[in-house]
């Protein structure tokens, strides 16, 4: 038997220091390429306990309206995330648009984030389009730096 979502959220929020940065909601987060050496790792879904408390209510309700209308098979948008991550990983595997790049994939509530660095600006558009092509994806965002050096458009791990 799976514990109720509210209990899981309470347990996640109860432990740990407010300053410790963790993937508190276990969102899919993984590196999908590593071609560009100086590309900083994004913070991704890793947040503090205080940030998790702010997000908890929104996360519990996201997707409920869609489900109540009978338009979605799951009562919460975050239940789709693991399957979306797996499907996108398979879709990107061997794709020319993925190289050269150093990218991390995060999926949160049917929204795909591709963060990192790409060799060419067109890659970002192509990768977003591939992610949006998956049936359960609501939105896809490529937050990338083009080339080496310079500022990245995402929160970094350190």
C-alpha atoms as one frame of an Amber mdcrd trajectory, in Angstrom:
protein
   0.000   0.000   0.000   1.346   3.417  -0.959   1.233   6.082   1.768  -1.002
   9.101   1.039   0.785  11.965  -0.783   0.181  14.348   2.125   2.031  11.987
   4.488   4.954  11.687   2.080   5.186  15.464   1.752   5.091  15.894   5.537
   7.887  13.348   5.975  10.007  15.006   3.290   9.606  18.412   4.854  10.161
  17.320   8.449  13.769  16.177   8.250  17.011  17.905   7.533  18.490  21.325
   7.833  16.824  24.245   6.098  20.154  24.983   4.403  20.803  21.482   3.029
  20.043  21.379  -0.717  18.399  18.080  -1.736  16.048  16.668  -4.361  13.322
  16.640  -1.705  10.481  15.548  -4.001  12.547  12.940  -5.875  11.981  14.609
  -9.247  13.687  12.895 -12.186  17.095  14.569 -12.607  19.985  13.153 -14.597
  22.809  13.994 -16.954  21.970  13.087 -20.561  25.246  14.204 -22.182  28.741
  15.293 -21.152  30.615  16.635 -24.192  31.416  20.187 -23.010  33.957  20.077
 -20.181  33.482  23.472 -18.504  29.687  23.323 -18.254  28.553  23.859 -14.632
  26.103  21.375 -13.153  22.667  22.915 -12.575  21.011  22.871  -9.200  18.061
  21.189 -10.899  15.299  20.111  -8.505  17.534  20.323  -5.424  16.049  22.761
  -2.923  16.234  23.695   0.754  13.613  22.614   3.286  12.254  26.176   3.317
  11.836  26.132  -0.474  10.123  22.737  -0.231   7.596  24.095   2.273   6.724
  26.891  -0.165   6.247  24.422  -3.048   4.389  21.675  -1.158   0.803  22.929
  -1.544   1.190  23.736  -5.246   2.742  20.340  -5.919  -0.061  18.529  -4.108
  -2.718  20.200  -6.264  -1.008  20.453  -9.683  -2.974  18.458 -12.217  -6.013
  17.853 -10.012  -8.361  19.991 -12.134  -7.404  18.102 -15.285  -8.098  14.790
 -13.537 -11.439  15.957 -12.087 -12.566  16.961 -15.599 -11.691  13.454 -16.818
  -9.011  14.781 -19.177  -6.043  13.141 -17.408  -5.428   9.602 -16.220  -3.492
  10.648 -13.097  -4.738  12.863 -10.229  -1.404  14.684  -9.929   0.851  16.020
 -12.686   4.005  14.797 -10.926   2.953  11.159 -11.338   3.815  11.390 -15.048
   7.386  12.577 -14.503   9.340   9.307 -14.245   7.726   7.943 -17.414   8.356
  11.220 -19.256  12.031  11.177 -18.224  12.443   7.589 -19.412  10.704   8.238
 -22.722  12.719  11.394 -23.383  15.992   9.690 -22.483  15.186   6.953 -25.021
  14.145   9.522 -27.636  17.354  11.538 -27.224  19.683   8.523 -27.161  21.653
   8.583 -30.392  20.084  11.850 -31.575  22.519  14.067 -33.476  20.977  17.185
 -31.873  22.264  16.013 -28.488  25.922  16.460 -29.486  27.999  18.375 -28.697
  26.385  19.241 -25.371  26.509  18.768 -21.629  22.899  18.618 -20.504  20.920
  17.646 -17.452  17.272  16.627 -17.657  14.730  17.532 -14.978  11.009  16.738
 -15.151   8.614  18.457 -12.735   4.855  18.281 -13.112   4.950  17.370 -16.829
   7.369  20.238 -17.541  10.754  19.254 -19.002  13.855  21.319 -18.265  17.054
  20.755 -20.240  19.816  22.728 -18.530  23.463  22.967 -19.473  25.545  23.837
 -22.499  25.189  23.221 -26.230  27.557  23.737 -29.120  25.017  25.488 -31.371
  21.893  27.585 -30.686  19.766  25.421 -33.011  20.260  22.464 -30.666  18.135
  24.106 -27.974  15.187  24.536 -30.346  15.520  20.973 -31.644  15.754  19.435
 -28.165  12.743  21.415 -26.903  10.736  20.240 -29.920  11.671  16.612 -29.273
  10.579  16.911 -25.648   7.294  18.606 -26.591   6.641  15.747 -29.001   6.032
  13.373 -26.103   2.296  12.998 -25.430   2.284  13.802 -21.689   4.663  16.801
 -21.819   2.933  20.147 -21.242   5.988  22.348 -21.721   9.705  22.017 -22.479
  12.401  24.576 -21.761  16.046  24.463 -22.813  17.978  26.730 -20.456  21.384
  26.551 -22.075  24.610  28.398 -22.659  25.824  28.242 -26.249  29.516  27.363
 -26.539  32.177  27.473 -23.863  32.697  30.164 -21.251  30.251  32.816 -20.177
  27.253  32.876 -17.888  24.747  30.025 -17.675  20.987  30.827 -17.584  20.151
  28.533 -14.663  20.849  28.091 -10.961  24.144  26.313 -10.384  24.894  23.709
  -7.768  27.652  25.786  -6.173
